[in-house]
Amino acid sequence: MDEAKLNEFMGKLVSDMGASAMLANVILGDELGLYKAMADSQPITPQQLADRTGCNGRLIREWLSAHVASGYMEHRDGQFVLPEEQALALAIEDSPVYAAGGVMVVASMFHDKDKLVAAMRGDGGLPWGEHHPCMFSGTERFFRPGYKTYLVSQWLPALEGVVEKLTAGARVADVGCGHGASTIVMAQAFPASRFVGFDYHAPSITTATQRAQEAGVSEQVTFAQSTAKDFPGDDYDLICYFDCLHDMGDPVGAAQHAYRALKADGSVLLVEPYAKDTLDENINPVGRLFYAASTFICTPNSLSQEVGLGLGAQAGEGRLREVFDAAGFTQLRRAAETPFNLILEARK
Ligand SMILES: C[S@@+](CC[C@H](N)C(=O)[O-])C[C@H]1O[C@@H](n2cnc3c(N)ncnc32)[C@H](O)[C@@H]1O
C-alpha cells in the first residue's frame, strides 16, 4: 500500500463528495432564484438575499458559505458576491456557458438510482421516458445555450451549401428532437424553411409543440411522435440528430432510414458529445462527465430498444463513421467541434 497514493485518492474523493453536495446546493439556488437575485454581482448580506427571495436567513447564510468554500462566490465584510463569470454559468440562462441545466441532469441520476440498480441486474435497458422529470427539462436547459450560440452562427455554415438552401426555403427533419430547442433555433433563423421535429417520447413532443407556440414559430415548425426508423417524408434537404443518435438502439437502422428520407443532394447534420475514439484518450473532465451520465441515461436507453447497440456518449468519430458507412453514406466529415460537441456532416 502506497500511503501517498492513498492520501492523494482520499483527497480526490473528498473533493468529489464536496462537489456532489454542492450540486444539490446549486439545485436549491436555481429553483429558489438565489443566483438570479445575485446576478448583478453586487455585494449582498445573507439577510438581504433572504429578504429579496423570501427565504430563511440562517439557511441562506449556510448556503452562501458553502459557495465561498467551493470557490463559487467571494465574501468580504459579511457580504457575498456572485462574480460575473459565475453568474454567466449559474444565473443568466441565455449565456453561452449557462450550465445549471446540466446540474438538473446529474440530479436525475440520483433520483433514478433504483431503476439503474434494476437495469444493471437485468437486461441493461431503461427507456428515456422512465427517468425523473428533471432529466427532460435539464437536458433542454443544458443544451439550448449551445444551440443558440453555435448552431446558426457556426455549425450550419460549416456544412456544404446548407445555409443557402435554408435561406431559400428547405425541408428539415430534426430527429430525436426532445423539447425542440434546436428545431426552434433553426426556424427562427430561417423563416422560409419548414421544420419537423420527431421524437419517440410523446411527452417531449407535447412540450416541444408548446415551446414552438411560445416562440411564435408554429407556422414553420411541427412536432410529431415517431421513432428514428419510421418518421414520414422522403424529400428532406437536411436531417439533423442533436445529441441523440448514440441514445438509439439501432443507429445504423436510423441512418439507413435517413438515407432513404434524404434528397439526393441532401445533408445529415450529426451533433454528438465530444469524444475521441478510445477510453485512454477520453480521460478528461468532459469524458468523465459523459461516461458517468451515459451509464445512467444514454447506454440504458439504447439497450432498451431493438438491436441495443449501446454506442454510449463517448462513441467517438471512428464508431460514428462505421454507423454511417454501414447505412450506405459515402461521405462523413468533421465540420466543426466545441469542447462539448463533435459536429459531423454525412452525405450520400
Ligand atoms: C439527449 S436527448 C436530446 C434531445 C434533443 N435533441 C436536444 O438536443 O435537446 C435524446 C433524445 O432522443 C430521443 N430518442 C431516443 N431514442 C429514439 C428513437 N429510437 N427514435 C426517436 N427518438 C429517440 C429521446 O426521446 C430524447 O428526446
The ligand as an SDF file (V2000), in Angstrom:
LIG
                    3D

 27 29  0  0  0  0  0  0  0  0999 V2000
  -30.2560   13.5280  -25.0600 C   0  0  0  0  0  0  0  0  0  0  0  0
  -31.8560   13.7420  -25.7070 S   0  0  0  0  0  0  0  0  0  0  0  0
  -31.5860   15.0460  -26.8880 C   0  0  0  0  0  0  0  0  0  0  0  0
  -32.8600   15.7720  -27.2140 C   0  0  0  0  0  0  0  0  0  0  0  0
  -32.6980   16.9350  -28.1870 C   0  0  0  0  0  0  0  0  0  0  0  0
  -32.1870   16.5060  -29.4800 N   0  0  0  0  0  0  0  0  0  0  0  0
  -31.8130   18.0180  -27.6250 C   0  0  0  0  0  0  0  0  0  0  0  0
  -30.7120   18.1970  -28.1460 O   0  0  0  0  0  0  0  0  0  0  0  0
  -32.2230   18.6890  -26.6690 O   0  0  0  0  0  0  0  0  0  0  0  0
  -32.1020   12.3000  -26.6910 C   0  0  0  0  0  0  0  0  0  0  0  0
  -33.4770   12.2330  -27.3590 C   0  0  0  0  0  0  0  0  0  0  0  0
  -33.5130   11.1230  -28.2510 O   0  0  0  0  0  0  0  0  0  0  0  0
  -34.8180   10.5740  -28.2020 C   0  0  0  0  0  0  0  0  0  0  0  0
  -34.7420    9.2060  -28.7230 N   0  0  0  0  0  0  0  0  0  0  0  0
  -34.0510    8.1710  -28.2100 C   0  0  0  0  0  0  0  0  0  0  0  0
  -34.2130    7.0740  -28.9670 N   0  0  0  0  0  0  0  0  0  0  0  0
  -35.0090    7.4260  -30.0070 C   0  0  0  0  0  0  0  0  0  0  0  0
  -35.5050    6.7470  -31.1450 C   0  0  0  0  0  0  0  0  0  0  0  0
  -35.2000    5.4750  -31.3740 N   0  0  0  0  0  0  0  0  0  0  0  0
  -36.2850    7.4160  -32.0210 N   0  0  0  0  0  0  0  0  0  0  0  0
  -36.5840    8.7340  -31.7980 C   0  0  0  0  0  0  0  0  0  0  0  0
  -36.1420    9.4320  -30.7250 N   0  0  0  0  0  0  0  0  0  0  0  0
  -35.3530    8.7920  -29.8550 C   0  0  0  0  0  0  0  0  0  0  0  0
  -35.1900   10.6760  -26.7310 C   0  0  0  0  0  0  0  0  0  0  0  0
  -36.5740   10.5500  -26.5350 O   0  0  0  0  0  0  0  0  0  0  0  0
  -34.6260   12.0430  -26.3900 C   0  0  0  0  0  0  0  0  0  0  0  0
  -35.5720   13.0580  -26.5690 O   0  0  0  0  0  0  0  0  0  0  0  0
  1  2  1  0
  2  3  1  0
  2 10  1  0
  3  4  1  0
  4  5  1  0
  5  6  1  0
  5  7  1  0
  7  8  2  0
  7  9  1  0
 10 11  1  0
 11 12  1  0
 11 26  1  0
 12 13  1  0
 13 14  1  0
 13 24  1  0
 14 15  1  0
 14 23  1  0
 15 16  2  0
 16 17  1  0
 17 18  1  0
 17 23  2  0
 18 19  1  0
 18 20  2  0
 20 21  1  0
 21 22  2  0
 22 23  1  0
 24 25  1  0
 24 26  1  0
 26 27  1  0
M  CHG  2   2   1   9  -1
M  END
$$$$
